[in-house]
């Protein structure tokens, strides 16, 4: 039987961008309108632009060595949590 859902493992990266307040307001409104997150709206909008702009597609195919201009934050490595000990003064429940 074929799977009903295809799950993609997509590596996400956190980046910092600066946008004007009008864009932020519209981004928040569009996320609410589509019942999604602002991150999902940005990703979908950029995927749409990148896949439909014929001039960009031609440029991208020829220029694979473009400069990295986006400020990307380094991923934090997850840290193990320590177990909290109960102090001797804490009553133990049986």
KEKE-3310 file (N, C-alpha, C; in steps of 0.2 Angstrom, whole numbers, plus 5000, padded with zeros to 4 digits):
npx = (5004:5003:5010:5001:5005:5019:5034:5045:5062:5068:5081:5082:5087:5092:5090:5094:5085:5081:5066:5054:5041:5028:5029:5030:5018:5009:5014:5012:4998:4995:5000:4991:4979:4981:4982:4994:5012:5023:5036:5033:5025:5035:5044:5036:5033:5046:5050:5040:5044:5057:5055:5047:5052:5059:5071:5079:5080:5088:5100:5103:5106:5118:5127:5133:5142:5139:5139:5138:5127:5117:5114:5117:5113:5122:5118:5112:5119:5110:5108:5110:5098:5099:5095:5084:5087:5078:5077:5083:5074:5062:5047:5044:5033:5023)
npy = (4994:5011:5025:5038:5050:5060:5063:5075:5078:5092:5103:5116:5134:5147:5164:5182:5195:5212:5221:5232:5240:5240:5228:5218:5219:5215:5203:5196:5197:5189:5177:5174:5174:5163:5153:5149:5150:5165:5161:5151:5157:5166:5157:5150:5161:5164:5152:5152:5164:5161:5150:5155:5166:5169:5175:5175:5161:5157:5165:5159:5146:5148:5155:5148:5151:5162:5176:5174:5182:5183:5185:5172:5162:5153:5136:5130:5117:5104:5102:5091:5088:5090:5079:5083:5083:5078:5087:5083:5088:5088:5081:5063:5055:5040)
npz = (5000:4996:5004:5012:5015:5012:5021:5023:5027:5032:5033:5044:5045:5055:5052:5052:5047:5041:5040:5035:5045:5040:5031:5041:5048:5038:5035:5048:5047:5036:5039:5050:5042:5034:5044:5048:5051:5053:5048:5040:5030:5024:5019:5010:5001:4996:4990:4980:4972:4969:4960:4950:4944:4929:4925:4936:4938:4927:4930:4942:4939:4932:4940:4953:4962:4971:4983:5001:5008:5018:5035:5045:5059:5070:5073:5089:5099:5106:5124:5137:5149:5167:5180:5193:5210:5224:5239:5255:5264:5258:5259:5256:5245:5247)
capx = (5000:5007:5010:4996:5009:5026:5037:5052:5067:5071:5086:5080:5092:5089:5094:5092:5084:5078:5061:5050:5035:5022:5030:5029:5011:5006:5017:5008:4991:4994:5000:4984:4974:4982:4983:5001:5017:5026:5041:5030:5024:5041:5047:5032:5034:5052:5049:5036:5048:5063:5053:5043:5056:5064:5078:5083:5082:5094:5105:5105:5110:5125:5131:5133:5147:5136:5142:5134:5125:5112:5117:5114:5115:5124:5114:5114:5118:5105:5111:5106:5095:5101:5089:5084:5087:5074:5081:5081:5069:5056:5043:5043:5026:5024)
capy = (5000:5017:5030:5043:5056:5060:5067:5078:5080:5098:5106:5123:5138:5153:5170:5188:5200:5218:5223:5238:5238:5238:5221:5214:5219:5211:5196:5193:5196:5184:5171:5173:5173:5156:5149:5147:5154:5169:5158:5147:5162:5168:5151:5149:5166:5164:5147:5155:5169:5158:5145:5158:5171:5165:5178:5172:5154:5157:5168:5154:5140:5150:5158:5144:5154:5168:5177:5173:5189:5183:5183:5166:5161:5146:5131:5128:5110:5103:5100:5086:5091:5086:5077:5087:5079:5080:5088:5079:5091:5087:5074:5058:5052:5033)
capz = (5000:4996:5009:5011:5017:5011:5026:5021:5032:5029:5038:5044:5048:5058:5049:5054:5041:5043:5036:5037:5050:5036:5029:5047:5049:5033:5036:5053:5045:5031:5043:5053:5037:5032:5049:5048:5055:5049:5045:5034:5025:5021:5015:5004:4997:4993:4985:4974:4969:4966:4955:4944:4941:4924:4924:4942:4937:4923:4934:4948:4935:4929:4945:4959:4967:4973:4989:5006:5011:5023:5041:5047:5066:5071:5077:5095:5100:5112:5130:5141:5155:5173:5184:5199:5216:5229:5245:5261:5268:5255:5261:5250:5245:5245)
cpx = (5004:5005:5005:5000:5016:5029:5044:5056:5070:5075:5084:5086:5089:5093:5091:5091:5080:5073:5057:5044:5029:5023:5028:5022:5007:5008:5013:5001:4990:4995:4994:4979:4975:4983:4989:5006:5020:5032:5039:5028:5030:5044:5043:5033:5040:5052:5046:5040:5053:5061:5049:5047:5061:5071:5082:5085:5088:5100:5108:5109:5117:5130:5130:5138:5145:5139:5136:5132:5121:5116:5113:5117:5117:5119:5116:5114:5114:5109:5107:5104:5097:5094:5090:5083:5082:5078:5079:5076:5062:5053:5042:5036:5027:5018)
cpy = (5006:5022:5036:5050:5055:5065:5069:5080:5086:5102:5114:5127:5144:5159:5176:5193:5206:5220:5229:5236:5237:5231:5217:5214:5215:5204:5193:5192:5190:5177:5169:5171:5165:5151:5145:5151:5159:5166:5154:5151:5164:5163:5150:5154:5166:5158:5149:5159:5165:5153:5148:5163:5168:5168:5175:5165:5153:5160:5162:5148:5142:5152:5154:5147:5161:5170:5176:5179:5189:5181:5177:5164:5154:5142:5130:5120:5109:5100:5095:5089:5087:5085:5081:5083:5082:5081:5084:5081:5090:5080:5070:5055:5045:5031)
cpz = (5000:5002:5007:5012:5016:5016:5023:5027:5029:5035:5038:5047:5050:5055:5052:5047:5044:5038:5039:5041:5046:5033:5035:5049:5044:5033:5042:5051:5040:5034:5047:5048:5035:5037:5049:5052:5050:5045:5039:5028:5021:5017:5009:4999:4993:4988:4979:4969:4965:4960:4949:4941:4936:4924:4930:4941:4933:4926:4939:4945:4933:4935:4952:4964:4970:4981:4995:5010:5017:5030:5045:5054:5066:5075:5084:5096:5106:5118:5134:5147:5161:5177:5191:5205:5220:5235:5250:5265:5265:5257:5255:5251:5243:5241)
residu = (UNK:UNK:UNK:UNK:UNK:UNK:UNK:UNK:UNK:UNK:UNK:UNK:UNK:UNK:UNK:UNK:UNK:UNK:UNK:UNK:UNK:UNK:UNK:UNK:UNK:UNK:UNK:UNK:UNK:UNK:UNK:UNK:UNK:UNK:UNK:UNK:UNK:UNK:UNK:UNK:UNK:UNK:UNK:UNK:UNK:UNK:UNK:UNK:UNK:UNK:UNK:UNK:UNK:UNK:UNK:UNK:UNK:UNK:UNK:UNK:UNK:UNK:UNK:UNK:UNK:UNK:UNK:UNK:UNK:UNK:UNK:UNK:UNK:UNK:UNK:UNK:UNK:UNK:UNK:UNK:UNK:UNK:UNK:UNK:UNK:UNK:UNK:UNK:UNK:UNK:UNK:UNK:UNK:UNK)
# end
